[in-house]
Amino acid sequence: MLTPEVDSIGDARRHVRETLAAHTDPDTLSRAELVVSELVTNSVLHGPGEPLTLRLIAHENGGVAGEVEDQGTGVVALRQHRPGAVGGLGLTLVDHLASAWGVHPDSTHVWFRLDP
C-alpha cells in the first residue's frame, strides 16, 4: 500500500527496483520504473485520496506485469496533447513503453504488461 502523497512516487520506483532487478533486464526494469512512476503520479494527482495499491509480477521470460489501483471511479484515457501544454503526457508515455495496458471497467485501476 502507498499513501496518496507525492513521496509515494519515489517509494514506488524504489519498490520496482528492489522487487524486479533480479528478475528482468535493465531496459525492462527502467521501463517498469517509468510506467509505475507515471501511473502512481496520476493516482496521487487525480485519484480520490485513498491508499494506492501497486502489484508487480515478474515472469520467467523476464517480462513484467503490474497494476496500480487508487480506488477511483473516474475515466482513464489518453489525451490529445496540445503544443505548449504542460503535463498530460503520462498515459501517452505508458502507451509507448508498455507492451499492453488497460483499465478495469468502471474504475481507475490500471494494468500493464512489459515484454523483455
C-alpha positions as YAML, in Angstrom:
chain: A
units: angstrom
residues:
- id: 1
  name: MET
  ca: [0.00, 0.00, 0.00]
- id: 2
  name: LEU
  ca: [1.11, 3.52, -0.82]
- id: 3
  name: THR
  ca: [-0.23, 6.74, 0.59]
- id: 4
  name: PRO
  ca: [-1.74, 9.22, -1.90]
- id: 5
  name: GLU
  ca: [1.19, 11.62, -1.42]
- id: 6
  name: VAL
  ca: [3.99, 12.82, -3.69]
- id: 7
  name: ASP
  ca: [6.60, 10.87, -1.67]
- id: 8
  name: SER
  ca: [4.88, 7.65, -2.77]
- id: 9
  name: ILE
  ca: [6.08, 8.19, -6.35]
- id: 10
  name: GLY
  ca: [9.72, 7.70, -5.32]
- id: 11
  name: ASP
  ca: [8.73, 4.89, -2.95]
- id: 12
  name: ALA
  ca: [7.01, 3.10, -5.85]
- id: 13
  name: ARG
  ca: [10.10, 3.45, -8.07]
- id: 14
  name: ARG
  ca: [12.31, 2.01, -5.31]
- id: 15
  name: HIS
  ca: [9.88, -0.86, -4.84]
- id: 16
  name: VAL
  ca: [10.05, -1.64, -8.57]
- id: 17
  name: ARG
  ca: [13.87, -1.71, -8.50]
- id: 18
  name: GLU
  ca: [14.04, -3.81, -5.33]
- id: 19
  name: THR
  ca: [11.37, -6.27, -6.47]
- id: 20
  name: LEU
  ca: [12.27, -6.73, -10.14]
- id: 21
  name: ALA
  ca: [16.02, -6.06, -10.56]
- id: 22
  name: ALA
  ca: [16.98, -9.71, -10.16]
- id: 23
  name: HIS
  ca: [14.22, -10.92, -12.49]
- id: 24
  name: THR
  ca: [14.45, -8.81, -15.64]
- id: 25
  name: ASP
  ca: [16.90, -6.99, -17.90]
- id: 26
  name: PRO
  ca: [17.93, -3.36, -17.28]
- id: 27
  name: ASP
  ca: [15.80, -1.98, -20.14]
- id: 28
  name: THR
  ca: [12.62, -3.68, -18.93]
- id: 29
  name: LEU
  ca: [13.40, -2.60, -15.37]
- id: 30
  name: SER
  ca: [13.79, 1.03, -16.48]
- id: 31
  name: ARG
  ca: [10.53, 0.90, -18.42]
- id: 32
  name: ALA
  ca: [8.78, -0.63, -15.39]
- id: 33
  name: GLU
  ca: [10.05, 2.16, -13.15]
- id: 34
  name: LEU
  ca: [8.85, 4.83, -15.54]
- id: 35
  name: VAL
  ca: [5.44, 3.24, -16.15]
- id: 36
  name: VAL
  ca: [4.83, 2.77, -12.43]
- id: 37
  name: SER
  ca: [6.03, 6.30, -11.71]
- id: 38
  name: GLU
  ca: [3.57, 7.74, -14.25]
- id: 39
  name: LEU
  ca: [0.65, 5.65, -13.00]
- id: 40
  name: VAL
  ca: [1.32, 6.45, -9.34]
- id: 41
  name: THR
  ca: [1.73, 10.13, -10.21]
- id: 42
  name: ASN
  ca: [-1.68, 10.10, -11.92]
- id: 43
  name: SER
  ca: [-3.22, 8.41, -8.88]
- id: 44
  name: VAL
  ca: [-1.66, 10.91, -6.48]
- id: 45
  name: LEU
  ca: [-2.69, 13.93, -8.56]
- id: 46
  name: HIS
  ca: [-6.11, 12.83, -9.79]
- id: 47
  name: GLY
  ca: [-7.23, 9.98, -7.52]
- id: 48
  name: PRO
  ca: [-9.76, 10.12, -4.69]
- id: 49
  name: GLY
  ca: [-7.12, 10.43, -1.95]
- id: 50
  name: GLU
  ca: [-7.42, 6.82, -0.81]
- id: 51
  name: PRO
  ca: [-4.44, 4.45, -0.33]
- id: 52
  name: LEU
  ca: [-2.91, 3.16, -3.56]
- id: 53
  name: THR
  ca: [-2.14, -0.47, -4.33]
- id: 54
  name: LEU
  ca: [0.84, -1.42, -6.51]
- id: 55
  name: ARG
  ca: [1.14, -5.03, -7.67]
- id: 56
  name: LEU
  ca: [4.08, -6.40, -9.65]
- id: 57
  name: ILE
  ca: [4.71, -9.80, -11.21]
- id: 58
  name: ALA
  ca: [7.99, -10.97, -12.73]
- id: 59
  name: HIS
  ca: [7.57, -13.61, -15.41]
- id: 60
  name: GLU
  ca: [10.09, -16.38, -16.11]
- id: 61
  name: ASN
  ca: [10.91, -14.90, -19.52]
- id: 62
  name: GLY
  ca: [11.95, -11.57, -17.94]
- id: 63
  name: GLY
  ca: [8.66, -9.85, -18.66]
- id: 64
  name: VAL
  ca: [6.82, -7.82, -16.08]
- id: 65
  name: ALA
  ca: [3.15, -7.28, -15.32]
- id: 66
  name: GLY
  ca: [1.69, -4.85, -12.85]
- id: 67
  name: GLU
  ca: [-1.18, -2.69, -11.82]
- id: 68
  name: VAL
  ca: [-1.88, 0.47, -9.88]
- id: 69
  name: GLU
  ca: [-5.21, 0.87, -8.14]
- id: 70
  name: ASP
  ca: [-6.33, 4.07, -6.44]
- id: 71
  name: GLN
  ca: [-9.95, 3.12, -5.69]
- id: 72
  name: GLY
  ca: [-11.23, 5.82, -8.05]
- id: 73
  name: THR
  ca: [-14.16, 5.68, -10.43]
- id: 74
  name: GLY
  ca: [-13.08, 8.31, -12.93]
- id: 75
  name: VAL
  ca: [-12.14, 7.95, -16.56]
- id: 76
  name: VAL
  ca: [-8.64, 6.91, -17.60]
- id: 77
  name: ALA
  ca: [-7.93, 7.82, -21.21]
- id: 78
  name: LEU
  ca: [-5.20, 9.12, -23.47]
- id: 79
  name: ARG
  ca: [-5.45, 12.86, -24.07]
- id: 80
  name: GLN
  ca: [-4.59, 14.77, -27.18]
- id: 81
  name: HIS
  ca: [-1.58, 16.87, -26.28]
- id: 82
  name: ARG
  ca: [-1.74, 20.48, -27.31]
- id: 83
  name: PRO
  ca: [1.51, 22.28, -28.19]
- id: 84
  name: GLY
  ca: [2.71, 24.33, -25.25]
- id: 85
  name: ALA
  ca: [0.57, 22.44, -22.73]
- id: 86
  name: VAL
  ca: [2.28, 21.39, -19.51]
- id: 87
  name: GLY
  ca: [1.66, 17.83, -18.33]
- id: 88
  name: GLY
  ca: [-0.88, 15.38, -19.60]
- id: 89
  name: LEU
  ca: [1.62, 13.04, -21.27]
- id: 90
  name: GLY
  ca: [1.76, 10.32, -18.60]
- id: 91
  name: LEU
  ca: [-0.59, 7.85, -20.28]
- id: 92
  name: THR
  ca: [0.93, 8.59, -23.68]
- id: 93
  name: LEU
  ca: [4.27, 7.56, -22.19]
- id: 94
  name: VAL
  ca: [2.71, 4.42, -20.67]
- id: 95
  name: ASP
  ca: [1.17, 3.62, -24.06]
- id: 96
  name: HIS
  ca: [4.56, 3.97, -25.73]
- id: 97
  name: LEU
  ca: [6.56, 1.97, -23.15]
- id: 98
  name: ALA
  ca: [4.17, -0.85, -22.28]
- id: 99
  name: SER
  ca: [3.60, -3.88, -24.49]
- id: 100
  name: ALA
  ca: [-0.04, -3.66, -23.42]
- id: 101
  name: TRP
  ca: [-2.06, -1.74, -20.87]
- id: 102
  name: GLY
  ca: [-5.64, -1.08, -19.95]
- id: 103
  name: VAL
  ca: [-8.15, -0.12, -17.32]
- id: 104
  name: HIS
  ca: [-10.53, -2.36, -15.41]
- id: 105
  name: PRO
  ca: [-14.14, -1.37, -16.22]
- id: 106
  name: ASP
  ca: [-15.70, 1.47, -14.22]
- id: 107
  name: SER
  ca: [-12.51, 2.21, -12.30]
- id: 108
  name: THR
  ca: [-9.13, 3.89, -12.39]
- id: 109
  name: HIS
  ca: [-7.46, 0.51, -11.76]
- id: 110
  name: VAL
  ca: [-4.78, 0.40, -14.47]
- id: 111
  name: TRP
  ca: [-2.84, -2.72, -15.51]
- id: 112
  name: PHE
  ca: [0.22, -3.00, -17.75]
- id: 113
  name: ARG
  ca: [2.50, -5.61, -19.32]
- id: 114
  name: LEU
  ca: [6.12, -5.16, -20.37]
- id: 115
  name: ASP
  ca: [7.72, -7.74, -22.63]
- id: 116
  name: PRO
  ca: [11.51, -8.06, -22.41]
...
